[in-house]
């Protein structure tokens, strides 16, 4: 029996900003700078892969300590 792989969890800019304690516009700037890869919805809104955000968080908080 073939299993369909689970869909990647996507986060909104506001959700990502909440994890980092920054403004959602900062998250958009990070995407433009190449720190995060954004996915565009059909409506043109940005979404971010949770796995990529988790990796960035691990490095972000490590470098700020």
Residue frames relative to the residue before (quaternion, step in Angstrom):
aa qw qx qy qz dx dy dz
X 1.0000 0.0000 0.0000 0.0000 0.00 0.00 0.00
X 0.3026 -0.7600 0.5498 0.1691 3.59 -0.77 1.01
X 0.2351 -0.7558 0.5958 0.1358 3.53 -0.98 0.89
X 0.4020 -0.6768 0.5590 0.2606 3.53 -1.04 0.78
X 0.4528 -0.6879 0.4792 0.3035 3.63 -0.75 0.94
X 0.5539 -0.6158 0.4433 0.3426 3.53 -1.09 0.73
X 0.5158 -0.6411 0.4754 0.3114 3.54 -1.05 0.79
X 0.5324 -0.6153 0.4808 0.3269 3.54 -1.11 0.73
X 0.4129 -0.6911 0.5363 0.2535 3.57 -0.96 0.88
X 0.1357 -0.7933 0.5918 0.0442 3.56 -0.85 1.05
X 0.2136 -0.7811 0.5796 0.0914 3.55 -1.07 0.84
X 0.4599 -0.6505 0.5289 0.2926 3.54 -1.19 0.60
X 0.6571 -0.4903 0.3708 0.4363 3.61 -1.20 0.26
X 0.6352 0.5334 -0.3312 0.4498 3.60 1.00 -0.75
X 0.6542 0.5037 -0.3165 0.4671 3.60 0.97 -0.81
X 0.6483 0.5009 -0.3134 0.4802 3.59 0.98 -0.86
X 0.6426 0.5314 -0.3186 0.4507 3.59 0.92 -0.90
X 0.6439 0.5329 -0.3164 0.4487 3.57 1.00 -0.80
X 0.6470 0.5254 -0.3169 0.4528 3.58 1.05 -0.73
X 0.7448 0.3896 -0.2004 0.5034 3.57 1.10 -0.74
X 0.3992 -0.7188 0.4789 0.3076 3.58 1.20 -0.37
X 0.5489 0.5736 -0.4081 0.4507 3.57 1.08 0.81
X 0.6239 -0.5199 0.4238 0.4011 3.55 -1.34 0.07
X 0.5940 -0.5836 0.4081 0.3742 3.64 -1.05 0.63
X 0.5982 0.5595 -0.3654 0.4423 3.62 1.09 -0.58
X 0.5940 0.5602 -0.3571 0.4537 3.59 1.12 -0.61
X 0.6290 0.5277 -0.3273 0.4677 3.57 1.02 -0.82
X 0.6377 0.5163 -0.3187 0.4745 3.59 0.99 -0.81
X 0.6419 0.5136 -0.3189 0.4717 3.60 1.00 -0.79
X 0.6248 0.5303 -0.3393 0.4618 3.58 1.02 -0.75
X 0.6450 0.5132 -0.3220 0.4658 3.57 0.99 -0.80
X 0.6574 0.5015 -0.3061 0.4719 3.59 0.97 -0.83
X 0.6845 0.4737 -0.2732 0.4821 3.59 1.12 -0.68
X 0.5509 -0.6477 0.3761 0.3681 3.59 1.27 -0.14
X 0.4511 0.6920 -0.4553 0.3321 3.61 1.22 0.18
X 0.7704 0.1379 -0.0615 0.6194 3.57 1.21 -0.63
X 0.3432 -0.7010 0.5790 0.2357 3.55 -1.18 0.57
X 0.1743 -0.7861 0.5836 0.1053 3.57 -0.74 0.99
X 0.2412 -0.7158 0.6393 0.1439 3.50 -1.24 0.67
X 0.2875 -0.7617 0.5550 0.1706 3.56 -0.90 0.88
X 0.3871 -0.6863 0.5663 0.2416 3.55 -1.02 0.86
X 0.6877 -0.4521 0.3486 0.4486 3.57 -1.26 0.10
X 0.6832 0.4754 -0.2749 0.4813 3.58 1.15 -0.59
X 0.5839 -0.6213 0.3527 0.3857 3.59 1.29 0.04
X 0.5031 0.6472 -0.4303 0.3780 3.60 1.26 0.14
X 0.4525 -0.6885 0.5000 0.2669 3.56 -1.14 0.67
X 0.0359 -0.7483 0.6620 0.0249 3.50 -1.24 0.70
X 0.2206 -0.7829 0.5747 0.0904 3.55 -1.14 0.69
X 0.4897 -0.6580 0.4870 0.3001 3.57 -1.02 0.83
X 0.4923 -0.6786 0.4633 0.2871 3.56 -0.83 1.03
X 0.6334 0.5394 -0.3414 0.4373 3.60 0.96 -0.79
X 0.6675 0.4863 -0.2963 0.4797 3.60 0.99 -0.81
X 0.6285 0.5228 -0.3253 0.4751 3.58 1.05 -0.78
X 0.6423 0.5242 -0.3251 0.4550 3.61 0.96 -0.83
X 0.6373 0.5164 -0.3237 0.4716 3.60 1.01 -0.80
X 0.6628 0.4985 -0.3014 0.4706 3.58 0.93 -0.90
X 0.6339 0.5439 -0.3265 0.4424 3.57 1.00 -0.82
X 0.6351 0.5322 -0.3300 0.4523 3.57 0.96 -0.87
X 0.7090 0.4393 -0.2576 0.4878 3.60 0.93 -0.84
X 0.6219 0.5660 -0.3334 0.4262 3.58 1.04 -0.79
X 0.7381 0.4054 -0.2353 0.4852 3.55 0.80 -0.99
X 0.5797 0.5623 -0.3775 0.4530 3.60 1.17 -0.48
X 0.7210 0.4444 -0.2540 0.4671 3.59 0.91 -0.89
X 0.6818 0.4835 -0.2913 0.4653 3.62 1.19 -0.40
X 0.5796 0.5790 -0.3837 0.4261 3.61 1.26 0.06
